[in-house]
Amino acid sequence: MTGQPLWVPSPDDVENARITDFARYASARAGRDLTGEYRELWEWSVRDIDAFWSALWDYFELPERPAAAPALAAEAMPGSVWFPGSTLNYAAEVFRGRDDDDLAVIAVAETGAPDEVSWGELRRQVASVAVALTGLGVRPGDRVVGYLPNSVEAVVAFLATASLGATWAVCGMDYVGSAAQARFAQLEPAVLIAATRSVHGGRVIDRGDDVAALRAALPTLAATVIVGDPVPGTIPWPAITGLDTGLAPVPVPVEHPLWVLFSSGTTGRPKGIVHGHGVVLEQRKQSALHLDLRPGDRILWYTTPSWMMWNSLVGALLVGATAVCYDGSPAYGRPDALWQLAARLRVTVLGTSPGYLASCRKAGVRLRDHELGALARLGVTGAPFPADLHRWVAGELGQRVQVASSSGGTDVATAFAGSAPTTPVWAGELSAPCLGVDLESLGPDGQPVRDAVGELVVRRPMPSMPVRFWDDPDGTRYRDAYFDTFPGVWRHGDWITITDHGSVLIHGRSDATLNRHGVRMGSSDIYGPVEELDEVAEALVVGVEQSDGSYWMPLFVTTVDGADLDGVLRERIVEAIRRSASPRHVPDEIIAAPGIPHTRTGKKLEVPVKRLLRGDDPASVADPGSIDDPGLVGWYAEVGAAHRARLRG
């Protein structure tokens, strides 16, 4: 939390940034100078939130609002009311002002040439699918669901659904059919749009049986549309994309349901998180002001449709940027395949995870060997970003590229904290809270803390906070999820530190906190030094309260091919933790594991593993369909049983 920044914006960076242009616009409206430090603009954005969000609405030239209507009519959390009387449509905003000949989407698979789709062609396909869905009986508020890879078809299907005022939900092909069913069945969808196969790591994944099971399990379906090989009793995708018609989006209130995103489902039935069309404003803010995207830029964020980063990728279309949809492994054929693709497509913003970056470093990848002249920004999210790894990436890419970590959540479909083109970047830190996010770190007494670990909270509403949870008529589940600890304040469930220079460190989930002898520790403080060791593929640490009052903190480790977790490696792990964190962080045991379980979006399953080790029934701990390797559940349960047997003596 000390030292010089790794990256500092140049005067030209600041002068030419879109956020600087917005600051000038906001200054004129506010009657005060907001063009100085980023902190000043942020403080205005959270102190006068009505003025800030009104200014954003007008700056991005969203549809005319009722005269004198506030941006925020009711500030309650939950229960805030945004832009009363205003209407818009996500799809209409995507296409407004676009040149038909410019490039909208580039779809890339592991093999074959990129599929480039112009704005004109994208509009034509969206209009055609919208008319076809209407013909199938889809009306505003109905649900259309997709079981699709990261592809043009997924983008088209979503935008067509949104244009009708219907509600979209999607699962990527990384989900097995039962996991998709657990999500879609809640929504009682009218139409399913599905692919029957995808390719990952050179392996063809046949999902034909999964699609058949989905169709059988969704009795409300009026039709199923198939992308790929024909399936009897379904409609082929080309049959709904060849209609000659114009696009006519339906204006809807900002709170009208746009999509349903789902929680991981590792601790029960996946929660359906409903966001409204008002998310347009948040995504425009994030894409334009924080990522500095503009027409002609290209963004490639490695994701699947199952993760909210897919929604953010599609959201870049709202500022006229070109979305690159990659379906496949980031390391197909070579560990730096994603970098090779970014270079070939001249990507402006590349997004990935700390895990992928760590694998590149271990494989000896030299990022500087790639022609990345178009790259302005590397986004990093999905897990805490260790400072040492951050320094390596920044050193490889040089001062021309801003390496920016961010953190947010499916819950709000955006970031709470990250960077902007005008903010310095410190190793392992998120530069600042995002505009409009009244982020704070609270201690156990509910008071703000600095340079110490606290709970991440948001003290004032954001337009992208959920409209509601699905199947939660009285809002009980929604309130319990975020507002039960600090009434009227959003508690997100992450441990953070806000530094004396205003940056943010993410330590991990607060419900998976390591709490040894009353001292709270973040798991990321252990993962960083351990996973930097060449022999270690991945690690997972949990803390388990024992029946005798003691505390057990095992560290599970998987090793790379050719390495063994022997005594020497164990000593090196202990020394690395002791040196980089503290002696208090050293685990009680270091255990060789056959694998580390993750959600389908790549997050380590710390809480479910903790429950398995504690002795909870595996069937109640996690839905197997939400885990990347369900077979690991039994192994961790056995480890916990063996440990409890030793305690009993």
Buried (B, 14 or more C-beta within 10 A) or exposed (E): BEEEBBBEBEEEBBEEBBBBBBBEBBBEBBEEEBBEEBEBBBBBBBEBBEBBBBBBBBBBEBBEBEEEEBBBEEBEBBEBBBBBEBBBBBBBBBBBEBEEEEBBBBBBBBEEEBEBBBBBBBBBBBBBBBBBBBEBEBEEEBBBBBBBBBBBBBBBBBBBBBBBBBBBBBBBBBBBBBBBBBBBBBBBBBBBBBBBBBBBEEEEBEBBEBBBBBBEBBEBBEBBBBBBEEBEEBBBBEEBBEBEEEBBBBEBBBBBBBBBBBBBBBBEBBBBBBBBBBBBBBBBBBBBBBBBBEBEBBBBBBBBBBBBBBBBBBBBBBBBBBBBBBBBBBBBEEBBBBBBBBBEBEBBBBBBBBBBBBBBBBEEBEBEEBEBEBBBBBBBBBBBBBBBBBBBBBEBBEEEBBBBBBBBBBBBBBBBBBBBBBBBBBBBBBBBBBBBBBBBBBEEEEEEBEEEBBBBBBBBBBBBBBBBBBEBEEEEBBBEBBBEBBEEBBBBBBBBBBBEBBBBBBBBBBEBBBEBEEEBBBBBBBBBBBBBBEBBBBBBBBBBEEEEEEEBBBBBBBBBEEBEBEEEBBEBBBEBBBEBBEEEBBBBEBBEBEBBBBBBBBBBBBBBBBBBBBBBEBEEBBBBBBBBEBEBBEBBBEBBEEBBEEEEE
